[in-house]
Amino acid sequence: MVTDLLKGELSCRAGKEVAVYACGPVPMLKEIARLCTRHGLWGQVCLETLMACGFGACMGCAVPAREPSSHASYRLVCKDGPVFDMTEIDLER
């Protein structure tokens, strides 16, 4: 799996400044974000989702975002993305 390769690469680069950029299925992105958090790394994910209208009117591409408050918040992949900081999107939901 690509995440196994990433684990090896991250262990070889300990102490170096590294950024991770990823796209693919959500389970893979979730694991990559977990690895980056564990290693204290910054990264971005490119989300792939169906987009009906392409400009945010239909809300069909809404993804949960991480917010400091307890209220749910969402980002639109077509309008706000498709590239997001790994810490901005809640890949757990």
C-alpha positions in Angstrom: 0.0 0.0 0.0 1.1 3.5 -0.7 0.7 4.4 3.0 3.3 1.7 3.9 5.8 3.4 1.5 5.0 6.7 3.0 5.8 5.4 6.5 9.3 4.3 5.3 9.9 7.6 3.6 8.9 9.6 6.7 11.2 7.6 9.0 14.1 8.3 6.6 13.4 12.0 6.7 13.2 12.5 10.5 14.2 16.0 11.4 14.0 17.4 7.9 11.4 19.8 6.7 8.8 17.9 4.7 5.4 18.6 3.2 3.0 16.0 2.0 0.5 16.4 -0.9 -2.0 13.6 -1.6 -5.1 12.7 -3.6 -7.0 9.5 -3.7 -9.7 7.6 -1.7 -10.7 9.0 1.7 -9.5 5.9 3.7 -6.0 6.5 2.2 -6.1 10.2 2.9 -7.2 9.5 6.4 -4.2 7.3 7.0 -1.8 9.8 5.4 -3.2 12.6 7.6 -2.7 10.4 10.6 0.9 9.7 9.7 1.6 13.4 9.1 0.1 14.4 12.4 2.2 11.7 14.2 5.3 13.1 12.5 4.4 16.8 13.0 4.2 17.4 9.2 2.2 19.8 7.2 0.3 18.6 4.1 -2.6 19.1 1.7 -5.2 16.8 0.3 -7.0 17.0 -3.0 -10.5 15.6 -2.6 -12.4 13.8 -5.3 -16.2 14.0 -5.1 -19.2 14.2 -7.4 -20.1 17.8 -8.2 -23.5 18.4 -9.7 -23.4 22.2 -10.3 -19.7 23.1 -10.0 -20.3 26.4 -8.3 -21.7 25.7 -4.8 -25.5 26.1 -5.3 -26.5 22.4 -4.9 -24.3 21.7 -1.8 -23.7 18.2 -3.3 -20.0 18.3 -2.7 -20.0 19.4 0.9 -17.4 17.8 3.2 -17.1 18.2 7.0 -14.6 20.7 8.2 -12.8 20.9 11.5 -13.8 23.9 13.5 -12.8 24.9 17.1 -16.5 25.1 18.0 -18.7 22.0 18.6 -21.1 23.0 15.7 -20.6 21.2 12.4 -19.2 23.2 9.6 -18.7 22.2 5.9 -16.5 23.2 3.0 -17.6 22.9 -0.7 -15.1 20.9 -2.8 -16.2 22.8 -6.0 -15.9 26.2 -4.5 -13.5 26.1 -1.5 -11.3 23.4 -2.9 -10.6 20.8 -4.2 -7.3 21.2 -2.4 -7.4 21.6 1.4 -5.0 21.7 4.3 -5.1 18.3 6.0 -6.0 19.9 9.3 -9.0 21.8 7.7 -11.0 18.8 6.6 -12.5 16.2 9.0 -11.6 13.0 7.3 -13.0 11.0 10.2 -16.6 11.7 9.4 
